Amino acid sequence: MDHSLVLPSLPVAVTKFLEVSLNESCDLKELANLAGTDPALSAQILRVANSPYFSKGRSVSSLQQASVVLGLKLLQNIALTIGIYDTFSDLSNLPNFSLGAFWYHSLSTATSARRLAERVGFGEPEEAFIAGLLHDIGQLALIKNYPERYQQLFELASSGKSVTGKEKEIWGKNHAQIGAELLKKWRIQPVICDAIWTHHQLPSEIAQSSLLAKIIYLADILSRSMQRSDSVDIKYLEELGKDLLGLAQNDIEELSEKIETDVNELSLILGFTTEKDGGDLFLEIVSGEQDHRLNLKDKARNYSLLVGTLQSLVGAVNERELIETFIKSLILFLDVNCILYLNKRGKHLYGEIALGTKDDAFATKLALPMGQGTIWDKVFETGRPIYSKDFFARSSAKIIERKVLSYLGQSFGIFPIKGGNEFVGAILIGEEDGQKLKEYSEIIGILSNQVGQALKSFSLRKLLRKEQAINEAILKHTKTGFILCKEEGDILFLNPICKTFLNFSNGNKVITRENLWDLLGIDEETKTEIIRASKQGKEHDFIWHNEKDNCEKWIRLLTNPIEINGAKRLLVAVHDISAEKLLEKERLQHEARLKEELGRKTEELRDTHEKLLKLERLSATADFARKVVHEVNNPLGVIKNYLRILKIQYEKGELASEAIDAIDREIDRISSILNQLRDFANGAGGLNNSSKRPGSVENAIMDIERLIRPDLDEKGIKLEVTIESNLPLVKLDEDGIKQLLINMIKNAEEALDGREGIIRVKARKGPYHRVIIEISDTGPGIDVEIKDRIFDPYVSTKGAMNSGLGLSVCYGLVKSVGGEIHVKDTPRGATFEIGLPIS
């Protein structure tokens, strides 16, 4: 038995025609002559060339004229259609084989492939559709050549044996491999041929194949599982989908429902009446199959034409060519004479191309508003085609809809065009009854989907080109240099500013076969650190220094490992920091000069300081003398008052010993003050409470009140004293309290500056184990500029004649026993609050 296999060829004229058309230097006149050698090819070319779209009202009578009208790509498409049609439309009527069921399986695989491609984000879903459509064409090649031998394979299939294994045993290859070789022979795209070649391999082998091959493999199994009564376990399909395409758990079940709907609609369009149940690879012949045989040639023609059309759409290089190819395809399928293509932008549909309308040129001026409940709004809402006759039978046409009807001159069907997840346009096709449009709605839908995807692709490419232009402009004009190189240092790219940074005199110089390490003269240690950081996925920062033509340059380089299309690369950001370094260098030199100057000035200041210290010692002696006078004047004033009292009492004959005792106490106080001033001068920071005896705030206030009230009354100053009863003793002795009170009251009296006023003295038990003494006056208050320094020595509000020592002495007395003294905020005058700790 002869096991050799001869692959069927396309008709000689068609094959020669395709070969010549694929030659870059092909001549349309030569193509016309070749087409004339095949009657079927000639007739089809002339029929299309005389269609309304291409003829533009002129009669096309010669093949040469038709070639010019149609163009090269459409001629190739027509030739391929005729070839497939003639090659496989006259297969023998084999028992157990249904040509209609074969095409049904091919269509279900194609639909499955397209759905899977869309789900996994494959760039060309219609390419997957074409591959699925042609995946079993090798079977037709075998049946055409060996009908009797293949009959035996049908019988093996019905008994459960592997048909593909038997094919390989007989012909050395299975039908998948034979089909791929056939399509290669017919010049079909290699990526489609490769996917068809592998669709019967083991899953482990498919896992290493292209994404399209994985899609076709799963689509074929999914299609057969949907046709068989004992369908493949859904869990197996889910695992397979997850392993090959990364599908989610419910994706297969969800897709199966959509695919089954697609296939049922397609089968109705193509006129197949069949059941799902069938053998391992082939469906049973169904009743009425013979009645459909007469129409199968037309179906095969449409099938082949669809494949060729989709390939033409895939091959379109811009939006205009895509839309024109789309319209040409609709003319081939439908033989219609009125088409309007609308582009959706924002809230309007804009006309792009019209054919057979009252004024085709007016199409570009059309702007149809959306959102008014029109027929095109309903199309986008449902995502399905609508026929004007049916739509307007249910609701009257709006003004804008009537204008469209008038413009087209007939009823129409409107089909949505969807790109990705959004609608991008619509196609209006004129036909009075809409029957042919309904018959071919699925094919129109397939072509519309391909156009939508392609338009989306063009839009994304345009956006990508725009982003590339922006990126190129940024790289060209940025002040940061960039180097892209391989891990081993071979440079792939430098932007212009980088070349300038690295001392290339011409920023446009092309760098070829340069190495980063050699270019920068990087030492082995730095190179090793960069490579180590790169392998760890880390950045590395270093400074490159270079001197050339008496010009110093410092360049900061930041290396960052990246991955581009699976290849590991090193991106180096280059910053020229020469200006910063030069400034730093100049700063250090300036700093050195300043240090030298500072040394000289410091020495001069030291000499001046010694001289000032001598002067300050003399000044301090004078200040201390004033301080002694101030502190001693207070008790001397008290003694003077007592002497005045004694004189009055003496004149009245009422001399009492209390006044003499008071004078004695004040003389003792002078002695105590002198001792305390000595301590202050020795750096004690305040007067010492040397007695450590507790003192009575009440007794001290009463003594001072008796002493100073007559003098204050004489000056017109009112003294108000308020003492809370049963005040506890405090840690400051009574002499200290009196010294404190005299200084504070004296300070208040001086604040009144000879004017009448009020001095208030209050004593009460306060919080925190304290007795609170509050002295206030109705004078002008304390200047905010000295308020925070009021207790500092030599700070005074009384002018140059006052030493400013009184309040600092008070501060020292209070602090010596752990108390507090501060100025309170009051709207008028000054108020001092003293807190003395209870003994």
Secondary structure, 3 states (H helix, E strand, C coil): CCCCCCCCCCCHHHHHHHHHHCCCCCCHHHHHHHHCCCHHHHHHHHHHHCCHHHHCCCCCCCHHHHHHHHCHHHHHHHHHHHHHHHHHCCCCCCCCCCHHHHHHHHHHHHHHHHHHHHHHCCCCHHHHHHHHHHCCHHHHHHHHHCHHHHHHHHHHHHCCCCHHHHHHHHHCCCHHHHHHHHHHHCCCCHHHHHHHHCCCCCHHHHCCCCHHHHHHHHHHHHHHHHHCCCCCCHHHHHHHHHHHHCCCCCHHHHHHHHHHHHHHHHHHHHCCCCCCCECCCCECCCCCHHHHHHHHHHHHHHHHHHHHHHHHHHHCCCHHHHHHHHHHHHHHHHCCCCEEEEEEECCEEEEEEEECCCCHHHHHHCEEECCCCCHHHHHHHHCCCEEHHHHHHHCCCCHHHHHHHHHHCCCEEEEEEEECCEEEEEEEEECCCCHHHHHCHHHHHHHHHHHHHHHHHHHHHHHHHHHHHHHHHHHHHCCCEEEEEECCCEEEEECHHHHHHCCCCCCCCCCCCCEHHHHHCCCHHHHHHHHHHHHCCCCEEEEEEEEECCEEEEEEEEEEEEEECCEEEEEEEEEECHHHHHHHHHHHHHHHHHHHHHHHHHHHHHHHHHHHHHHHHHHHHHHHHHHHHHHHHHHHHHHHHHHHHHHHHHHHCCCCHHHHHHHHHHHHHHHHHHHHHHHHHCCCCCCCCCCCCCECHHHHHHHHHHHHHHHHHHCCEEEEEEECCCCCCECCCHHHHHHHHHHHHHHHHHHHCCCCEEEEEEEEEECCCEEEEEEEECCCCCCHHHHCCCCCCCCCCCCCCCCCCHHHHHHHHHHHCCCEEEEECCCCCEEEEEEEEEC
